[in-house]
Amino acid sequence: MDERDALILIGAMDVLRPEVKNELVETYGSATEVYKNLQRESFLQELIEKKMLSEKSLSALGEIMKPDFHKGLERDMRQNYIEAVTPLDEDFPESLLSISPNSKSGNCAPLCLFTLGRRELLCAERKVAIVGSRNPSTYGLRASAYFARELSKKKILIVSGMANGIDGESHRMTLKGRGDAIAVLGSGLLCPYPKENMELYRTLKEEGLLLSEYFPTSPPLAFHFPNRNRIIAGLSEAVLVTEAKTKSGSLITARWALEAGRDIYALPGRVGDPLSQGTNELIRDAGALLVTGVEDIFRNMYPITGSKTMRVFLALESAPIPFARIVEKSRLPVSDCMKCLEELRRIGLVEGKMEEGFACR
């Protein structure tokens, strides 16, 4: 077994916590060496004594170590067009590799990710996560749809977890506008959850990208989802929380993001509304940037100065549009639009020509 195969098998084991897997590979120098040791009874007892492995997980680990399991994994991946990406691969996201391992919080990069769909999206330059309540208000859904639509128009990839509510709505609006989307699952790629989002799952498989750090046939277990949230945060350069209760999964994602040095944006809500308590706390206690419109995010992401330049940038889309349409949407004089386009070109945010139209770069 080579190092890459060992990373895949160890990385996808949910009988070991993510931080434990990383620590073992670091301690023993390679995933291959860890895999060899996992076949030794004395090594397993040592892990149990150190509380790195539970006794009730021994039988599940034993099944994973069998040759028949390896053959089944290869078959599942081949038949369902599933691929794996590890830190040894060139397209493993740099943003995940930049996460500093933290044994106390458990934050660390995954050793392996299974992919289904457009694998090239892993290399997208700009990624923003949108997360929120599984049972949002109408306002929360509309706000999430708005941010997903406007961000994806600017060629920003939207990351989320394909959960009911905010996650699913953000993915749907992104795909509806032909934007790029990545969904990180808390289950294996062949066991999508929740079942209500099966149509969205199929669309993401064809037009976006599905990711999981678990074996393709792994069920959606409760402890998978906090682990999943650290990957959502790690993939993204920023996380937007639109609506969330306190002690929600969305706040777990925000905490992972803060620990990884990512920007946090939060939509303020009404005092006393349980669905706004989480976002209001992020603004008050965690230093999240209060956002009331997509321009608040763009001002923080890009060196755009002046309200006129922002109006022209907001008028742009991912595909080229005529200059006359930009003038119409920005409601600025022709001369001002031309000056603003030149400024946006200077900072690398626009491309195109007068006769062909202009688009976000």
Helices and strands as residue ranges (DSSP letters): H 3-11, H 18-28, H 31-37, H 41-49, G 55-57, H 58-64, H 67-79, E 83-85, H 94-97, E 113-117, G 119-123, E 127-131, H 138-153, E 157-160, H 166-176, E 181-184, G 195-197, H 198-207, E 209-212, H 224-235, E 238-241, H 249-259, E 263-266, H 274-285, E 289-290, H 294-301, H 307-315, H 323-330, H 334-346, E 350-353, E 357-360
